[in-house]
Amino acid sequence: MKHIPSLQATSRLACGLVLLAGQSWYGLQSMAQTNNAYPDKPIKIIVPYTPGGGTDTVTRRLVERISFDNPKWQFVVDNKAGGGGNIGMELVAKSKPDGYTLGMGQTANLAINPGLLSKMPFDAAKDFTPIALVAEQPMVIVVKADSPWRTLTDMVAAGKAKPNSLRQALAGTGTVGHLAGELLAKRAGFKALNVPYKGAAPAITDLLGGQTDYMLATPQAVLGMLQATPLQPARLKALAVTSIKRLSILPVIPTVAESGYKDFEAVDWKAVAAPAGLPPAMVKSLHAVIESALKNPAFIAKLADDGSAPMSASQEQSAKYIASEQQMWGALIKEAGIKNE
C-alpha cells in the first residue's frame, strides 16, 4: 500500500523548503553584496621611488585611468623611496592582505635586488601576490653623437679588439641598465669596465664629456639629446634598443635582437603587487580593472610617449613572468660576480 504523508507532515515539509529557499536567496544576496562592496574606500598604492620618476608617472597614469573609467575605484598614491625600492615594497609585504594596500613593484626591487643584496627585508618570491604586469620599458644603448661607432656591431667589435677597454656608464650598480649591459657583454663575448654613478644625470654628463664610452639608459633620460633642434645638434647617438620590438618614438633604431643577438630582451617592467594571502576574489577584481586600463588607447599613447608599452597578461601569467625574471637576473648576477658597490 502506497504511503500518503499526512497534511501536517506535508505542511512541515513545505515550510522547510520555503525556509531553505529563503536562506539560499539571502545567502546569495549576501555574497553578491560582499563582492560588490569592494572597494568601499580608497586603495593606497605605494610607489617605492620619488615623485616624478618613471615608476611614479606610470602609477599615477594607471590609477587615473582606472578611476576615470570606474569612479568606484579610487586610489591614493604614497611615495616611499629608499633602499633601491626595498623600503616601499617592505611596507607592502607587511601590510594586511585586505585589498587596500598595493605596491608598484618593478624589475629592480622584485627581481634584481634579491640576487644582488646579501640581506633583503622581504622574500620577493613569497611575500607578495602578483596582481598584474603593467608596462615595460627597454634601455637605449647610446654613445656620443661624434662617436665613430655607427652600429652596435661596431661597438662590439671595438670591445672584442681591446678587452676591458670600453667604459660603460651606469646610473647605479644593480640598475636594469647595468644588468642589461652585463647581459649584452655576455652574449656578445666582450668585457667592459663598469663606471657607476649616483643617478642617470651624472652618468650622461660624463658620457658627453668623453669620460665613458657608452651607456644603457632609459628613453626619457636621453630622448631630448638624441634629437637635433634648429638651435642645437643631437648630442647622443642611439645604436640599439633592448626590447624585442622597436620603439615607436625611435622607429629607425634597431633592436639588439635585430643587430645579431637573437631573442635578446632586457626591460624594466612594472607590476602591481599586493601582500601575500590576498583573497582570490579581490585579486580577480583588481586584475580586471587594471587590464581594462591597459587596453585604453589614451593610456597606451601616454606610455608610448615615454618609450613604454603595456604588458597585458593574465594574473597567472604575470606571476610566472616575475618568477622567471627573478631566476634570470639572479643567475646573471651570480655568474658575473656583480656586487652592490
Secondary structure, DSSP 8 states (H G I E B T S, - for coil): ------HHHHHHHHHHHHHHHHHHHHHHHHHHHHHHHS-SS-EEEEESS-TTSHHHHHHHHHHHHHHHH-TT--EEEEE---GGGHHHHHHHHTS-SSSSEEEEEEHIIIIIHHHH-S--SS-TTTSEEEEEEEEEEE-EEEEETT-S--SHHHHHHHHHHSTT--EEEESSTTSHHHHHHHHHHHHHT---EEEE-SSHHHHHHHHHHTSSSEEEE-HHHHHHHHS--SSS---EEEEEESSSS--TTSTTS-BTTTTT-TT---EEEEEEEEETT--HHHHHHHHHHHHHHHT-HHHHHHHHHTT-EE----HHHHHHHHHHHHHHHHHHHHHHT----
